[in-house]
Amino acid sequence: MSRGFGWRSWCSVAVEFEAWRVALGVGLAVLVLTAPAAVARDIEQIESVGSAAIWREAVSDETGTPRDRAVRDALKEAVHTSALSWVAIVGELDLDRLAAALGDDPYVFVSRFHVVEDRGVQPALFNANPEVESEYRVIVEVYVDRDLIRERLVAGGMLEAPSGKVATNRTRIALEGLDDYQAYESIRIALLGGVGARSATPVEAMPGRIVLAVDSNLTGFELLRALEGAIPRHLELVPLQVDPDLLRLRVSIGALDLPEPEGDSSSQSQPALDPIDTIGRNRY
């Protein structure tokens, strides 16, 4: 007849089970400690202004509310700003290549975002179309996945793998006393063209004040001098503050240069010209 397990037998089984449980726990701990750590993503935080035109009449191809379109515009600006720290843009062809590489959906590259300020409906500032009198404007804090952007740029042939990040200086330019869109656009074009900045992204906009985040090889006084030499002649920049990472400038708008009136040149006395003109804009 089977005698079954005695007290000593049960104790032996219990001890063996406890030893097995401890060994299993130690083994799992070792696996956890030796498992490769998750690779951290390269996430960049960018504050961006987005705007959406409000037309006098509804536009059939526009979807979403003005606020939704303004948020999307802010995300797109943030993605492009991050991308421009990798590549240099020379002309319209490069801009087209960049747009093609990044595609139409900025949400693909955004880890998360939240609206910092909802400015609502404002007078049109970022749209020069005469049919647009107002726009919806937001300021959004965007967390951009730079790894995904880099992969797209490599795939689009705009960036060498595995490296290629361009050294950059980030300077904020606060333009004060500026309510004219054409003057704003002229300054932004001068930054991207004559100055050679990689990006000039609006990050703050209110009546009389626009702040641009500029990525370039210049800082402070160098950037100011380069900008003064690149803007149209009817614009004047009065420095209010010049720091390596911040320029506060008052913008003064003068009269545009008009062509000379047509007429009989023989009836007007012409001053004698020296062989070398020393009274030009650059004094040479």
Order of alpha helices (4+ residues) and beta strands (2+ residues): alpha-beta-alpha-alpha-beta-beta-alpha-beta-alpha-beta-beta-alpha-beta-beta
